């Protein structure tokens, strides 16, 4: 069961989006990455901020999130 704090901190997805995958990323696993799908497009959220929402596959979206975190040095 989720606590109130955990429930409040969950990513707020837009209408019609379905969460596909959620994982911790970065060198120390401190960033929350959420991959969601709406129709045939995938979206990536990093720490509740939308990175992009125009990926064709889940693998492409996950690679983009990992590359962005690598560029930031996180």
Phi and psi in degrees as GROMACS dihedral restraints (atoms count N, CA, C in turn):
[ dihedral_restraints ]
;  ai    aj    ak    al  type     phi  dphi    fc
    3     4     5     6     1   -78.3    20    10
    4     5     6     7     1   140.1    20    10
    6     7     8     9     1   -78.5    20    10
    7     8     9    10     1   169.6    20    10
    9    10    11    12     1   -62.0    20    10
   10    11    12    13     1   -41.0    20    10
   12    13    14    15     1   -64.7    20    10
   13    14    15    16     1   -43.6    20    10
   15    16    17    18     1   -64.0    20    10
   16    17    18    19     1   -39.0    20    10
   18    19    20    21     1   -65.8    20    10
   19    20    21    22     1   -40.4    20    10
   21    22    23    24     1   -68.6    20    10
   22    23    24    25     1   -30.8    20    10
   24    25    26    27     1   -85.5    20    10
   25    26    27    28     1    -7.6    20    10
   27    28    29    30     1   -64.2    20    10
   28    29    30    31     1   152.1    20    10
   30    31    32    33     1   -66.1    20    10
   31    32    33    34     1   135.6    20    10
   33    34    35    36     1   -90.8    20    10
   34    35    36    37     1   104.6    20    10
   36    37    38    39     1   -82.7    20    10
   37    38    39    40     1   150.4    20    10
   39    40    41    42     1   -73.4    20    10
   40    41    42    43     1   166.0    20    10
   42    43    44    45     1   -58.7    20    10
   43    44    45    46     1   131.5    20    10
   45    46    47    48     1    88.3    20    10
   46    47    48    49     1    -7.0    20    10
   48    49    50    51     1   -86.4    20    10
   49    50    51    52     1   144.2    20    10
   51    52    53    54     1  -123.3    20    10
   52    53    54    55     1   129.7    20    10
   54    55    56    57     1   -70.3    20    10
   55    56    57    58     1   125.3    20    10
   57    58    59    60     1   -97.7    20    10
   58    59    60    61     1   -47.1    20    10
   60    61    62    63     1  -147.9    20    10
   61    62    63    64     1   143.7    20    10
   63    64    65    66     1  -138.8    20    10
   64    65    66    67     1   129.5    20    10
   66    67    68    69     1  -154.6    20    10
   67    68    69    70     1   163.2    20    10
   69    70    71    72     1   -91.6    20    10
   70    71    72    73     1   139.9    20    10
   72    73    74    75     1  -137.3    20    10
   73    74    75    76     1   172.8    20    10
   75    76    77    78     1   102.7    20    10
   76    77    78    79     1   173.6    20    10
   78    79    80    81     1   -62.0    20    10
   79    80    81    82     1   -41.5    20    10
   81    82    83    84     1  -105.8    20    10
   82    83    84    85     1    11.9    20    10
   84    85    86    87     1    57.3    20    10
   85    86    87    88     1    50.1    20    10
   87    88    89    90     1  -107.0    20    10
   88    89    90    91     1   -14.7    20    10
   90    91    92    93     1   -98.9    20    10
   91    92    93    94     1   133.0    20    10
   93    94    95    96     1   -90.4    20    10
   94    95    96    97     1   121.8    20    10
   96    97    98    99     1  -113.7    20    10
   97    98    99   100     1   129.7    20    10
   99   100   101   102     1  -125.4    20    10
  100   101   102   103     1   128.5    20    10
  102   103   104   105     1  -109.8    20    10
  103   104   105   106     1   127.1    20    10
  105   106   107   108     1  -127.1    20    10
  106   107   108   109     1   165.9    20    10
  108   109   110   111     1  -133.2    20    10
  109   110   111   112     1   136.6    20    10
  111   112   113   114     1  -136.4    20    10
  112   113   114   115     1   113.4    20    10
  114   115   116   117     1    69.3    20    10
  115   116   117   118     1  -121.6    20    10
  117   118   119   120     1  -108.8    20    10
  118   119   120   121     1     8.4    20    10
  120   121   122   123     1  -107.0    20    10
  121   122   123   124     1   144.2    20    10
  123   124   125   126     1  -107.8    20    10
  124   125   126   127     1   144.7    20    10
  126   127   128   129     1  -121.2    20    10
  127   128   129   130     1   151.3    20    10
  129   130   131   132     1  -123.7    20    10
  130   131   132   133     1   128.5    20    10
  132   133   134   135     1  -116.0    20    10
  133   134   135   136     1   130.0    20    10
  135   136   137   138     1  -118.6    20    10
  136   137   138   139     1   117.1    20    10
  138   139   140   141     1    50.1    20    10
  139   140   141   142     1    51.2    20    10
  141   142   143   144     1    66.7    20    10
  142   143   144   145     1    11.2    20    10
  144   145   146   147     1  -110.9    20    10
  145   146   147   148     1   132.8    20    10
  147   148   149   150     1   -70.3    20    10
  148   149   150   151     1   122.7    20    10
  150   151   152   153     1   -84.0    20    10
  151   152   153   154     1   -55.0    20    10
  153   154   155   156     1  -164.5    20    10
  154   155   156   157     1   158.5    20    10
  156   157   158   159     1  -133.8    20    10
  157   158   159   160     1    37.9    20    10
  159   160   161   162     1  -136.5    20    10
  160   161   162   163     1    49.3    20    10
  162   163   164   165     1  -104.1    20    10
  163   164   165   166     1   146.2    20    10
  165   166   167   168     1   -87.3    20    10
  166   167   168   169     1   -30.5    20    10
  168   169   170   171     1  -130.4    20    10
  169   170   171   172     1   160.5    20    10
  171   172   173   174     1   -66.8    20    10
  172   173   174   175     1   -38.3    20    10
  174   175   176   177     1   -63.7    20    10
  175   176   177   178     1   -41.1    20    10
  177   178   179   180     1   -63.6    20    10
  178   179   180   181     1   -40.3    20    10
  180   181   182   183     1   -66.8    20    10
  181   182   183   184     1   -41.8    20    10
  183   184   185   186     1   -65.9    20    10
  184   185   186   187     1   -40.3    20    10
  186   187   188   189     1   -64.7    20    10
  187   188   189   190     1   -38.7    20    10
  189   190   191   192     1   -64.5    20    10
  190   191   192   193     1   -40.6    20    10
  192   193   194   195     1   -65.8    20    10
  193   194   195   196     1   -43.0    20    10
  195   196   197   198     1   -65.8    20    10
  196   197   198   199     1   -40.1    20    10
  198   199   200   201     1   -64.2    20    10
  199   200   201   202     1   -41.4    20    10
  201   202   203   204     1   -63.6    20    10
  202   203   204   205     1   -42.6    20    10
  204   205   206   207     1   -67.7    20    10
  205   206   207   208     1   -34.2    20    10
  207   208   209   210     1   -67.5    20    10
  208   209   210   211     1   -40.8    20    10
  210   211   212   213     1   -64.8    20    10
  211   212   213   214     1   -36.5    20    10
  213   214   215   216     1   -76.8    20    10
  214   215   216   217     1   -13.2    20    10
  216   217   218   219     1    76.4    20    10
  217   218   219   220     1    29.1    20    10
